[in-house]
Amino acid sequence: MGWSLWISPTRPGVDVVAIVGIIAGVVGTLLGAGLGAYVTWKIQKRQLEHEDQTRFHERRLMVYADFGGACNEVMAAKRIGGSWAPGLTRLNTSYQTLKLIASEPVIKAAGPVHDTIADVVGDKIADIEAAMPQYNVNMNALIDAMRTELGVSKT
């Protein structure tokens, strides 16, 4: 006897509608469970991506603040004749980190600021006061690039 005889409506005791209903119920349950698992996975994936972005955003903010603070510390120390070496170490560390995690516009804006400080520390720029206006322009451009990347408005 073949499969078709087993579910044949002519055979006594076999209810084709019940069998099809059971199969449909099992298939529906499996599809529902699969769809539910897929939706749950997508929601969790989106949540994890958001958490990663938030953590990365906080890391960038810390690095940018440290870089800006170190720049100002070194320039201020050089202007008054103080000890600038500790600030330079912090500046170089934060600059290297910035180059790893920042967007291209922030990296490009940080370059002139870092270069000016390197020239001041290396005594390539003797008149620091004369270099300050351009340093401030470069620092403001850097801050604007950082704000744009971080999505922070000036207002």
N, CA, C and O of each residue as an XYZ file, in Angstrom:
620
protein
N       0.838     -1.178      0.000
C       0.000      0.000      0.000
C       0.882      1.240      0.000
O       1.892      1.310      0.700
N       0.486      2.183     -0.777
C       1.233      3.438     -0.864
C       0.703      4.479      0.108
O      -0.295      4.268      0.796
N       1.367      5.557      0.142
C       1.029      6.676      1.016
C      -0.373      7.190      0.725
O      -1.117      7.521      1.648
N      -0.727      7.256     -0.518
C      -2.042      7.789     -0.887
C      -3.173      6.921     -0.342
O      -4.255      7.437     -0.062
N      -2.948      5.615     -0.184
C      -3.990      4.756      0.361
C      -4.165      4.983      1.865
O      -5.258      4.821      2.407
N      -3.078      5.357      2.522
C      -3.135      5.544      3.968
C      -4.023      6.715      4.344
O      -4.761      6.643      5.326
N      -3.960      7.805      3.567
C      -4.792      8.956      3.890
C      -6.007      9.052      2.974
O      -6.645     10.101      2.878
N      -6.304      7.996      2.334
C      -7.440      7.971      1.421
C      -8.739      8.179      2.184
O      -8.963      7.540      3.212
N      -9.594      9.062      1.694
C     -10.856      9.309      2.370
C     -11.798      8.117      2.318
O     -12.788      8.069      3.047
N     -11.489      7.153      1.452
C     -12.358      5.991      1.354
C     -12.053      4.955      2.407
O     -12.864      4.064      2.662
N     -10.899      5.062      3.017
C     -10.523      4.100      4.054
C     -11.205      4.492      5.352
O     -11.156      5.658      5.742
N     -11.825      3.567      6.015
C     -12.550      3.895      7.237
C     -11.600      4.326      8.361
O     -10.507      3.777      8.497
N     -12.017      5.306      9.162
C     -11.267      5.742     10.330
C     -10.216      6.801     10.043
O      -9.516      7.213     10.968
N     -10.074      7.257      8.822
C      -9.073      8.254      8.483
C      -9.781      9.569      8.192
O     -10.634      9.653      7.309
N      -9.407     10.600      8.957
C     -10.006     11.916      8.768
C      -8.955     12.836      8.146
O      -8.081     13.349      8.845
N      -9.046     13.042      6.834
C      -8.063     13.834      6.091
C      -8.031     15.282      6.599
O      -6.961     15.876      6.726
N      -9.180     15.828      6.881
C      -9.240     17.215      7.356
C      -8.505     17.351      8.683
O      -7.809     18.345      8.889
N      -8.632     16.406      9.570
C      -7.950     16.459     10.857
C      -6.441     16.366     10.676
O      -5.686     17.085     11.329
N      -6.006     15.480      9.790
C      -4.569     15.310      9.540
C      -3.986     16.588      8.936
O      -2.929     17.051      9.364
N      -4.667     17.150      7.954
C      -4.209     18.392      7.338
C      -4.220     19.516      8.380
O      -3.316     20.352      8.388
N      -5.201     19.544      9.232
C      -5.277     20.549     10.287
C      -4.126     20.433     11.268
O      -3.551     21.437     11.686
N      -3.795     19.206     11.632
C      -2.670     18.986     12.550
C      -1.360     19.432     11.909
O      -0.549     20.116     12.534
N      -1.166     19.038     10.662
C       0.060     19.422      9.943
C       0.131     20.939      9.816
O       1.188     21.529     10.040
N      -0.981     21.573      9.459
C      -1.014     23.030      9.323
C      -0.729     23.686     10.675
O      -0.023     24.693     10.732
N      -1.259     23.137     11.746
C      -1.003     23.684     13.085
C       0.460     23.606     13.460
O       1.021     24.559     14.001
N       1.091     22.452     13.169
C       2.510     22.275     13.480
C       3.352     23.237     12.648
O       4.251     23.898     13.167
N       3.052     23.307     11.345
C       3.809     24.199     10.460
C       3.613     25.663     10.896
O       4.573     26.432     10.943
N       2.393     26.030     11.207
C       2.116     27.390     11.661
C       2.841     27.729     12.949
O       3.372     28.829     13.099
N       2.863     26.794     13.869
C       3.569     27.004     15.136
C       5.064     27.193     14.896
O       5.688     28.084     15.472
N       5.630     26.344     14.038
C       7.055     26.466     13.728
C       7.362     27.798     13.036
O       8.345     28.460     13.369
N       6.533     28.182     12.089
C       6.746     29.455     11.399
C       6.587     30.633     12.359
O       7.357     31.592     12.299
N       5.598     30.564     13.236
C       5.398     31.629     14.217
C       6.574     31.756     15.170
O       7.026     32.860     15.475
N       7.063     30.616     15.636
C       8.217     30.621     16.536
C       9.451     31.161     15.819
O      10.222     31.931     16.391
N       9.633     30.756     14.572
C      10.771     31.248     13.782
C      10.686     32.740     13.548
O      11.688     33.443     13.677
N       9.512     33.238     13.207
C       9.324     34.668     12.985
C       9.551     35.447     14.285
O      10.185     36.502     14.279
N       9.038     34.926     15.381
C       9.248     35.580     16.679
C      10.718     35.643     17.042
O      11.196     36.663     17.538
N      11.438     34.556     16.799
C      12.871     34.534     17.091
C      13.614     35.534     16.210
O      14.530     36.210     16.679
N      13.229     35.631     14.940
C      13.862     36.564     14.017
C      13.631     38.011     14.466
O      14.565     38.812     14.482
N      12.410     38.338     14.823
C      12.085     39.699     15.275
C      12.850     40.024     16.557
O      13.388     41.124     16.689
N      12.904     39.106     17.481
C      13.653     39.309     18.719
C      15.130     39.538     18.432
O      15.749     40.416     19.034
N      15.691     38.770     17.533
C      17.099     38.917     17.151
C      17.359     40.292     16.553
O      18.355     40.935     16.887
N      16.466     40.755     15.666
C      16.633     42.070     15.043
C      16.568     43.181     16.092
O      17.359     44.124     16.040
N      15.657     43.083     17.021
C      15.523     44.097     18.074
C      16.785     44.125     18.935
O      17.313     45.197     19.228
N      17.265     42.958     19.338
C      18.478     42.899     20.164
C      19.693     43.422     19.397
O      20.547     44.098     19.970
N      19.770     43.112     18.116
C      20.881     43.594     17.293
C      20.860     45.116     17.228
O      21.904     45.756     17.350
N      19.696     45.689     17.039
C      19.566     47.144     16.979
C      19.940     47.782     18.320
O      20.599     48.821     18.349
N      19.528     47.172     19.413
C      19.870     47.691     20.736
C      21.376     47.649     20.975
O      21.951     48.601     21.503
N      22.013     46.545     20.584
C      23.458     46.426     20.763
C      24.209     47.444     19.916
O      25.190     48.030     20.374
N      23.755     47.660     18.683
C      24.392     48.659     17.824
C      24.263     50.045     18.442
O      25.214     50.826     18.418
N      23.100     50.353     18.991
C      22.897     51.648     19.636
C      23.813     51.814     20.843
O      24.399     52.879     21.038
N      23.937     50.770     21.649
C      24.820     50.824     22.818
C      26.271     51.008     22.391
O      27.013     51.758     23.026
N      26.685     50.327     21.317
C      28.050     50.490     20.816
C      28.290     51.923     20.346
O      29.331     52.510     20.639
N      27.322     52.483     19.617
C      27.467     53.858     19.153
C      27.566     54.816     20.332
O      28.386     55.733     20.319
N      26.748     54.613     21.335
C      26.757     55.489     22.502
C      28.097     55.392     23.227
O      28.680     56.408     23.603
N      28.584     54.160     23.422
C      29.883     53.987     24.080
C      30.993     54.632     23.263
O      31.868     55.297     23.820
N      30.966     54.442     21.943
C      31.987     55.002     21.064
C      31.913     56.526     21.080
O      32.943     57.201     21.057
N      30.699     57.066     21.120
C      30.493     58.508     21.188
C      31.124     59.061     22.468
O      31.798     60.091     22.436
N      30.908     58.387     23.574
C      31.489     58.818     24.849
C      33.010     58.750     24.806
O      33.686     59.629     25.340
N      33.548     57.716     24.178
C      35.006     57.575     24.061
C      35.587     58.717     23.234
O      36.602     59.307     23.603
N      34.935     59.024     22.110
C      35.399     60.138     21.290
C      35.377     61.435     22.088
O      36.335     62.208     22.057
N      34.296     61.667     22.793
C      34.177     62.894     23.578
C      35.323     63.008     24.577
O      35.903     64.083     24.731
N      35.654     61.920     25.252
C      36.757     61.942     26.220
C      38.092     62.232     25.537
O      38.881     63.035     26.035
N      38.346     61.586     24.401
C      39.612     61.785     23.698
C      39.709     63.218     23.187
O      40.756     63.856     23.302
N      38.609     63.721     22.621
C      38.632     65.089     22.086
C      38.855     66.105     23.202
O      39.626     67.051     23.038
N      38.192     65.915     24.320
C      38.369     66.831     25.443
C      39.804     66.761     25.966
O      40.396     67.790     26.293
N      40.361     65.559     26.047
C      41.729     65.404     26.529
C      42.713     66.056     25.565
O      43.654     66.720     26.000
N      42.509     65.877     24.267
C      43.397     66.480     23.279
C      43.344     68.006     23.372
O      44.382     68.668     23.404
N      42.134     68.556     23.415
C      41.999     70.009     23.515
C      42.616     70.558     24.789
O      43.292     71.587     24.764
N      42.388     69.881     25.891
C      42.973     70.316     27.156
C      44.486     70.253     27.149
O      45.152     71.153     27.660
N      45.030     69.195     26.573
C      46.486     69.050     26.511
C      47.099     70.116     25.598
O      48.165     70.655     25.893
N      46.419     70.415     24.493
C      46.911     71.474     23.596
C      47.006     72.792     24.340
O      48.031     73.472     24.286
N      45.950     73.147     25.023
C      45.929     74.415     25.757
C      46.941     74.423     26.893
O      47.554     75.453     27.176
N      47.119     73.277     27.546
C      48.094     73.187     28.634
C      49.510     73.436     28.124
O      50.270     74.186     28.738
N      49.864     72.814     27.014
C      51.210     72.965     26.462
C      51.439     74.402     25.982
O      52.481     74.996     26.261
N      50.473     74.948     25.269
C      50.632     76.317     24.761
C      50.732     77.314     25.917
O      51.557     78.227     25.880
N      49.911     77.145     26.920
C      49.959     78.062     28.063
C      51.298     77.948     28.786
O      51.889     78.960     29.163
N      51.772     76.735     28.978
C      53.054     76.545     29.668
C      54.203     77.150     28.864
O      55.101     77.767     29.437
N      54.180     76.980     27.549
C      55.238     77.564     26.706
C      55.178     79.090     26.749
O      56.218     79.747     26.740
N      53.987     79.653     26.794
C      53.839     81.117     26.794
C      54.386     81.732     28.083
O      54.968     82.816     28.059
N      54.199     81.043     29.196
C      54.648     81.620     30.472
C      55.992     81.060     30.927
O      56.511     81.450     31.973
N      56.554     80.144     30.139
C      57.855     79.574     30.497
C      57.771     78.473     31.534
O      58.749     78.197     32.229
N      56.616     77.843     31.645
C      56.435     76.763     32.614
C      56.831     75.406     32.042
O      57.363     75.313     30.936
N      56.565     74.369     32.808
C      56.890     72.997     32.397
C      55.802     72.463     31.472
O      54.665     72.241     31.890
N      56.162     72.264     30.231
C      55.200     71.814     29.230
C      55.330     70.324     28.905
O      54.475     69.779     28.208
N      56.370     69.659     29.389
C      56.626     68.256     29.041
C      55.489     67.309     29.446
O      55.105     66.461     28.639
N      54.936     67.416     30.655
C      53.831     66.501     30.999
C      52.621     66.672     30.073
O      51.977     65.696     29.686
N      52.330     67.908     29.730
C      51.217     68.158     28.816
C      51.498     67.622     27.428
O      50.584     67.162     26.743
N      52.752     67.676     27.003
C      53.115     67.187     25.671
C      52.932     65.676     25.577
O      52.482     65.165     24.552
N      53.274     64.973     26.630
C      53.063     63.524     26.642
C      51.581     63.205     26.509
O      51.192     62.342     25.722
N      50.761     63.902     27.279
C      49.309     63.711     27.206
C      48.777     64.093     25.821
O      47.916     63.410     25.265
N      49.300     65.187     25.277
C      48.881     65.649     23.957
C      49.179     64.600     22.892
O      48.320     64.277     22.072
N      50.395     64.073     22.909
C      50.779     63.082     21.892
C      49.951     61.807     22.000
O      49.548     61.238     20.985
N      49.696     61.360     23.220
C      48.876     60.164     23.421
C      47.453     60.388     22.909
O      46.900     59.551     22.197
N      46.876     61.518     23.280
C      45.500     61.786     22.848
C      45.427     62.036     21.346
O      44.427     61.698     20.714
N      46.472     62.623     20.768
C      46.487     62.848     19.318
C      46.537     61.520     18.566
O      45.833     61.342     17.572
N      47.356     60.601     19.032
C      47.431     59.291     18.372
C      46.101     58.547     18.500
O      45.672     57.888     17.552
N      45.453     58.643     19.643
C      44.145     58.016     19.824
C      43.114     58.692     18.932
O      42.295     58.020     18.304
N      43.152     60.014     18.874
C      42.241     60.770     18.014
C      42.366     60.304     16.570
O      41.359     60.117     15.888
N      43.597     60.115     16.102
C      43.792     59.681     14.715
C      43.206     58.289     14.455
O      42.878     57.955     13.317
N      43.076     57.488     15.500
C      42.505     56.146     15.339
C      40.984     56.147     15.305
O      40.384     55.340     14.595
N      40.353     57.034     16.057
C      38.899     56.941     16.216
C      38.108     58.072     15.577
O      36.887     57.975     15.456
N      38.778     59.141     15.166
C      38.063     60.311     14.649
C      37.714     60.140     13.174
O      38.289     59.319     12.460
N      36.756     60.945     12.754
C      36.415     61.002     11.331
C      37.496     61.798     10.599
O      38.299     62.492     11.223
N      37.505     61.691      9.295
C      38.511     62.377      8.487
C      38.507     63.898      8.692
O      39.584     64.486      8.790
N      37.339     64.561      8.760
C      37.364     66.008      8.992
C      38.009     66.403     10.334
O      38.694     67.422     10.412
N      37.795     65.613     11.366
C      38.399     65.920     12.669
C      39.908     65.700     12.612
O      40.672     66.501     13.152
N      40.336     64.632     11.969
C      41.778     64.363     11.848
C      42.460     65.488     11.081
O      43.534     65.952     11.464
N      41.819     65.925      9.979
C      42.402     67.013      9.185
C      42.459     68.318      9.975
O      43.414     69.082      9.840
N      41.454     68.573     10.791
C      41.440     69.796     11.593
C      42.427     69.719     12.762
O      42.953     70.747     13.190
N      42.679     68.532     13.276
C      43.599     68.378     14.405
C      45.056     68.513     13.963
O      45.908     68.920     14.753
N      45.341     68.180     12.723
C      46.718     68.234     12.219
C      47.384     69.592     12.385
O      48.467     69.668     12.965
N      46.764     70.680     11.889
C      47.403     71.995     12.040
C      47.589     72.420     13.501
O      48.573     73.082     13.831
N      46.665     72.047     14.362
C      46.800     72.377     15.785
C      48.013     71.652     16.356
O      48.851     72.253     17.029
N      48.097     70.356     16.080
C      49.223     69.560     16.575
C      50.543     70.070     15.990
O      51.543     70.167     16.702
N      50.545     70.393     14.703
C      51.768     70.871     14.056
C      52.250     72.194     14.652
O      53.450     72.394     14.841
N      51.315     73.089     14.944
C      51.689     74.368     15.558
C      52.331     74.144     16.912
O      53.349     74.756     17.234
N      51.740     73.270     17.700
C      52.301     72.996     19.032
C      53.673     72.343     18.906
O      54.588     72.664     19.665
N      53.819     71.428     17.950
C      55.121     70.794     17.741
C      56.170     71.837     17.343
O      57.316     71.769     17.788
N      55.775     72.798     16.505
C      56.708     73.853     16.103
C      57.050     74.780     17.270
O      58.187     75.239     17.386
N      56.080     75.054     18.126
C      56.334     75.897     19.300
C      57.265     75.170     20.271
O      58.224     75.757     20.773
N      56.985     73.913     20.532
C      57.809     73.135     21.462
C      59.210     72.919     20.893
O      60.193     72.935     21.634
N      59.300     72.720     19.585
C      60.604     72.516     18.942
C      61.336     73.807     18.633
O      62.370     73.798     17.966
N      60.799     74.916     19.118
C      61.385     76.247     18.934
C      61.507     76.656     17.473
O      62.364     77.470     17.129
N      60.659     76.102     16.609
C      60.589     76.561     15.219
C      59.786     77.852     15.137
O      59.956     78.642     14.208
N      58.919     78.057     16.108
C      58.172     79.308     16.226
C      58.680     79.999     17.482
O      58.423     79.554     18.601
N      59.403     81.091     17.281
C      59.989     81.801     18.411
C      58.996     82.766     19.050
O      58.954     82.906     20.273
N      58.202     83.427     18.219
C      57.244     84.401     18.724
C      55.879     83.728     18.883
O      55.068     83.711     17.958
N      55.649     83.180     20.062
C      54.405     82.444     20.328
C      53.203     83.367     20.237
O      52.150     82.975     19.733
N      53.357     84.593     20.724
C      52.229     85.532     20.703
C      51.773     85.815     19.278
O      50.576     85.961     19.031
N      52.708     85.893     18.342
C      52.353     86.141     16.946
C      51.665     84.928     16.324
O      50.880     85.078     15.388
N      51.948     83.736     16.828
C      51.337     82.503     16.295
C      49.963     82.227     16.895
O      49.206     81.414     16.365
N      49.637     82.897     17.994
C      48.376     82.605     18.697
C      47.110     82.866     17.873
O      46.187     82.055     17.946
N      47.015     83.945     17.098
C      45.772     84.124     16.317
C      45.494     82.956     15.370
O      44.364     82.474     15.287
N      46.524     82.505     14.661
C      46.306     81.376     13.747
C      46.051     80.086     14.524
O      45.242     79.258     14.105
N      46.732     79.913     15.646
C      46.475     78.752     16.500
C      45.018     78.738     16.942
O      44.371     77.692     16.908
N      44.495     79.892     17.356
C      43.102     79.974     17.793
C      42.134     79.692     16.652
O      41.111     79.041     16.864
N      42.438     80.172     15.441
C      41.602     79.868     14.270
C      41.594     78.364     14.026
O      40.541     77.771     13.792
N      42.771     77.753     14.082
C      42.864     76.302     13.867
C      42.146     75.524     14.971
O      41.480     74.525     14.697
N      42.281     75.978     16.202
C      41.616     75.306     17.323
C      40.094     75.415     17.186
O      39.372     74.454     17.453
N      39.610     76.593     16.769
C      38.164     76.755     16.571
C      37.650     75.869     15.433
O      36.551     75.323     15.524
N      38.434     75.725     14.369
C      38.049     74.831     13.272
C      37.996     73.384     13.763
O      37.115     72.619     13.370
N      38.940     73.018     14.619
C      38.950     71.673     15.197
C      37.721     71.458     16.074
O      37.061     70.422     15.987
N      37.421     72.433     16.909
C      36.253     72.311     17.790
C      34.975     72.195     16.965
O      34.089     71.410     17.302
N      34.877     72.966     15.894
C      33.696     72.881     15.025
C      33.582     71.491     14.386
O      32.488     70.932     14.301
N      34.706     70.941     13.942
C      34.690     69.597     13.343
C      34.289     68.551     14.375
O      33.541     67.623     14.067
N      34.782     68.699     15.592
C      34.426     67.768     16.660
C      32.943     67.874     16.990
O      32.267     66.859     17.157
N      32.440     69.095     17.083
C      31.009     69.291     17.362
C      30.148     68.658     16.281
O      29.153     67.995     16.575
N      30.535     68.865     15.040
C      29.773     68.295     13.923
C      29.754     66.779     14.017
O      28.705     66.152     13.872
N      30.921     66.195     14.261
C      30.986     64.732     14.364
C      30.152     64.191     15.521
O      29.488     63.162     15.397
N      30.198     64.894     16.636
C      29.483     64.443     17.818
C      28.004     64.821     17.806
O      27.227     64.362     18.643
N      27.629     65.664     16.846
C      26.225     66.079     16.763
C      25.831     67.062     17.852
O      24.693     67.063     18.321
N      26.787     67.904     18.252
C      26.544     68.890     19.294
C      26.458     70.269     18.643
O      27.358     70.669     17.904
N      25.386     70.986     18.917
C      25.250     72.321     18.342
C      25.877     73.355     19.263
O      26.079     73.099     20.450
N      26.183     74.519     18.716
C      26.797     75.600     19.481
C      25.770     76.324     20.339
O      26.138     77.002     21.298
N      24.499     76.193     20.014
C      23.472     76.951     20.737
C      23.058     76.275     22.008
O      22.203     76.788     22.730
